[in-house]
Amino acid sequence: MCGIAGFYGDFQSDLLEPMGQMLSHRGPDGHGSILLKHQSQRIGLAHRRLAIIDLSPAGHQPMKLETQKGVPEDKNSSIWITFNGEIYNFGELRSELEGKGHCFKSRSDTEVILHLYLEYGLKAFSKMNGIFALALYDGRESGQRDGIKPGDLLLFRDGLGVKPLYYTEVPQGFLFASEIKSLLCHPEVSRCLDLKSITYLLTYLYCPAPHSPFEKIKKVEPGQWLLIRKGRIHSKHYYYDVPYGQSLSGYSETEIALNLREMLENAARRQLISDVPVGAFLSGGLDSTSVVALMHQVSPEQRFQCFTMGYETQKENVKNDLYYAKRVAKKFQFPLEVVEVKPSDFQSLAQVIFHLDEPQADPAAINTMLISRKAREMGVKVLLSGAGGDDIFSGYPRHTAIGLEKLWSLFPEFLKKGVGKTAENLFSLQGGAALFKNDSMRKMAKVLESLQWDLDSRLSAYFMCQFPSSIRAVLGESFKDLKLPEATWEPFKKSLKRLSKDEALLNRMLYLETKHFLTDHNLNYVDKMSMSQGVEVRVPLIDREVVDFVAKIPASLKMRRGETKYIFKQAVKDLVPKEILNRKKQGFGLPIRKWLNTELREVLQDTLSHDSLKRRGLSDPKGVHDLMNRDSQGKIDATFVLFSLMSIEVWCREFLDKPQLTVQPKVCLA
């Protein structure tokens, strides 16, 4: 795990150092850079190293493909790579390549990628099972294949987008980096906001790929690669997609569960390979418990350090996440460190947002950072997480809710549109469907309002934290020409076009989970927050082999008669305590609503003051303050609208107001 950055074009060579320095938190164990030349243009590759496998200098990056001894070489005519991530099957790939005559000088997976590309060309990247974002420069005078030409730069991101990769173009050429802040080192990178992305952040709490809060800065999408030629984007391609549309045939339910179990164990075994200590997140939920159980299953002699969250108002006599986490740790005799989060931790929101790169309004980001900081303090540089289990096996309430679509299909379109529009008009008096205080009423209101939209739009609406009817009143004049809600679900409907209309409805939703909610929300904050502390997070439940297999499992086995994650439970039922296997899903819920109206009230009022909002011009001060007043009076629950607005304003102060970003120290909360 590392940080990467670079450029291709007519850039000054001294740009490379600040771009790399801005990512220093991602790689505290070493750094390097190389400046290459192709014709009249410069190619710069920078790297910040977090040493996990092969801690020796042999793993230093940027790394080039070494030629045979005695052969004169020109650095500009070599293959170079700067790589962030882990290739879990690099051992098997290395053995395969050695059988073909390849020789290695290190034990690193980075060197394996170089040789794999030399042997297979672009097919190399489909053979890799791992999490990665990389840039590979092919400066050879000959020997390219697959349409690659001398001097081409290739950018790749892993199939589920576990590792981030941003890019932009300026008059001088092309720039890329693991984080947005590195790109902003170049003075001509536009800081013009993407207004659509602001609505995404208010609606979903995140920015769906390929968008970012900046209009000119984009994300490489999961499973995508870019070809950069002569300093410009020549083409974009997909080399991987989750294989929905394929099916398992001739397998019984028992055989599927047994195969899945074997793959899960293999994934855990692969992802435990490390030259530094490994630990785990342990929330006490099904996914994290399963990961910890799999770790014990494949390596029973080890006692892995686990970490969980608590907060000061939790009570031990209540069976909450902390209660279950302690039970699991005791069962496997793993040490458990409880990390407490307090309202005062939110005082450092500016530093958290700085590392997030995007104004994601999810308190879980702070949890991840606090655990990562504690892990690093205790000498644990790698943590395994249960992230992704809900997204591929169907673990969220919305997966159960889409069962209503069978009912709605019986009603004529004119009736559904009429009911939906009537509901929207009625609920607008409350401030919108998403602002009801009662959770059940809020969910039902959102369902009724969404009936006016077509099926693909409704699928997108299931991911909305706030409906357009709940945010219109707080948007400023800049948004008056933006068509809502159509603009908000545009990225989701675009993704759905890549999937057959005949695919099971549950699988269509799970596809959107992996494309956007998992990648753009969960994995983004997990990566940014853990890497802010120099910690690598691995996600065995979404190992490439597991994901490919699960996509082919019939939807009826993922959810059976309303029971979520059915086949996953069958696969791990002898590993996980029954009380957790059958436990109703609940996330780690910080009392953020209570805090915003008590300990954090002053911070909220300062951040969203009339002067701040008027100066920014993104929000309507009157609409925002009306919302704050009604929320504080208990008439509505506007927690996430307010927290989103706070996050956006803090982000603007960090990324827009400061003429030049500066490297910040690791986040150290009170």
Sequence and secondary structure as in RCSB ss.txt:
>XXXX:A:sequence
MCGIAGFYGDFQSDLLEPMGQMLSHRGPDGHGSILLKHQSQRIGLAHRRLAIIDLSPAGHQPMKLETQKGVPEDK
NSSIWITFNGEIYNFGELRSELEGKGHCFKSRSDTEVILHLYLEYGLKAFSKMNGIFALALYDGRESGQRDGIKP
GDLLLFRDGLGVKPLYYTEVPQGFLFASEIKSLLCHPEVSRCLDLKSITYLLTYLYCPAPHSPFEKIKKVEPGQW
LLIRKGRIHSKHYYYDVPYGQSLSGYSETEIALNLREMLENAARRQLISDVPVGAFLSGGLDSTSVVALMHQVSP
EQRFQCFTMGYETQKENVKNDLYYAKRVAKKFQFPLEVVEVKPSDFQSLAQVIFHLDEPQADPAAINTMLISRKA
REMGVKVLLSGAGGDDIFSGYPRHTAIGLEKLWSLFPEFLKKGVGKTAENLFSLQGGAALFKNDSMRKMAKVLES
LQWDLDSRLSAYFMCQFPSSIRAVLGESFKDLKLPEATWEPFKKSLKRLSKDEALLNRMLYLETKHFLTDHNLNY
VDKMSMSQGVEVRVPLIDREVVDFVAKIPASLKMRRGETKYIFKQAVKDLVPKEILNRKKQGFGLPIRKWLNTEL
REVLQDTLSHDSLKRRGLSDPKGVHDLMNRDSQGKIDATFVLFSLMSIEVWCREFLDKPQLTVQPKVCLA
>XXXX:A:secstr
 EEEEEEEES  GGGHHHHHHTTGGG BTEEEEEEEEETTEEEEEEEEE   S  SGGG SSEE    TT    G
GGSEEEEEEEEETTHHHHHHHHHHTT   SSS HHHHHHHHHHHHGGGGGGS  EEEEEEEEE  SS   TT  T
TEEEEEE TT  S  EEEEETTEEEEESSHHHHTTSTTS   B HHHHHHHHHHSS  TT  SBTT EE  TTEE
EEEETTEEEEEEE     TT    S  HHHHHHHHHHHHHHHHHHHT  SS EEEE  SSHHHHHHHHHHHHH T
T   EEEEEEETT  TTS  HHHHHHHHHHHHT  EEEEEE GGGGGGHHHHHHHHSS    THHHHHHHHHHHH
HHTT  EEE  TTHHHHHT SHHHHHTTHHHHHTTS HHHHHHHHHHHHHHHGGGT GGG SSHHHHHHHHHHHH
TTS HHHHHHHTT SS HHHHGGGB GGGTTS TTTTTTHHHHHHHTTS TTS HHHHHHHHIIIIIIIIIIIHH
HHHHHHTTT EEE GGG HHHHHHHHHS HHHHSBTTBTTHHHHHHHTTTS HHHHT         HHHHHTTTT
HHHHHHHT HHHHHHH SB HHHHHHHHHHHHTTSS  HHHHHHHHHHHHHHIIIIISSS          
